[in-house]
Amino acid sequence: MRILFVTLLMFIASWSYATEPEMSHDSGQPVKITSEQLEADDQAGVFVFKGDVQAQQGEVFIYAQTMTVSYIKGEKRQIETVIAEGDVRIVQLDRIATGGKAIFYHQEGRIILSEKPRVVQGDNTVEGERIIVYLNDNRSIVEGSSKRRVKAVFIPGEETK
C-alpha cells in the first residue's frame, strides 16, 4: 500500500506550474485509510475499500467512493493497479485533482484521470476528456474530444524585484 501512496504523492508533487516551486513529501510517514467497508480477496489479489474512502499520508489526501487495489500475489504483494471511483479527489495543500475515476498503473508509472477530470492550483486550472500523467517522465497529456475540448487557464505569477 505504501508504494501506491508514494507514487500518487509523486504525481501531486510533480504537477507544478511555473509560478510554484515543486513540493516535497516525506514518504516515510504512515498511510491512514478509512472506509465504511473493506473486502480482501487474497485468492484474486484484490483489496476493495468501499464507502466514503479517505486515505492520507502527510499532507496528501485521497477521497473516493471506492478504491480497488490489485496486487501480484506473493511475499511482497506488489501493486499492479489502483482504481479510485466515484467523486475522486486528490488534495495536497492548494493542489486539487478531481474526476469520476482515476486508474494508476504501477509498473508503467502512469495515472489516467477520467470522467470530467480537472486539476486546480490556486487560480490555474486544466481540464479535458482525460488527463494522463507519466510519473517516470515528469510529463502529462490532457486529451480532448469532440464533446469536451481541453481547457487551461494559467495565471502568471507576480514578478519579484
KATAKA-V147056 format. One line per field, one symbol per residue. phi: phi as a letter, one per 40 degrees, with the letter a starting at -180 (. if undefined). psi: psi as a letter, one per 40 degrees, with the letter a starting at -180 (. if undefined). burial: 1 if it has 9 or more other C-alpha atoms within 8 Angstrom, else 0. A space follows every 50 residues. Layout:
phi->???
psi->???
burial->???
//
This chain:
phi->.ccdccccccdccccbbdcbcccbaccccccbbbacabbbbcccgbbbcb gfcbbaagcbbbbacbbbbbbcciccfcccbbbbbgfcabbafcbbbbic abbbbcccgbbbcaggcabbagccaaaacabbbbccbfaabbbbaccacc bbbbbccccbb
psi->dddddddddddddegiidehihiiiheeiihhhiidihhhgddefhhhhi hfhhihhbehhhiidihhhhihiadeghhdihhhihfhhhhhbehhhiid ihhhhddefhhhhagfihhhhbehihiadihhhhddefiihhiaiddgih hhhhhiiihi.
burial->00011110111111000000000000000010001101000000111111 11111111011111111111111000001111111111111100111111 11111100111111111111100111111111111000000111100011 00000000000
//
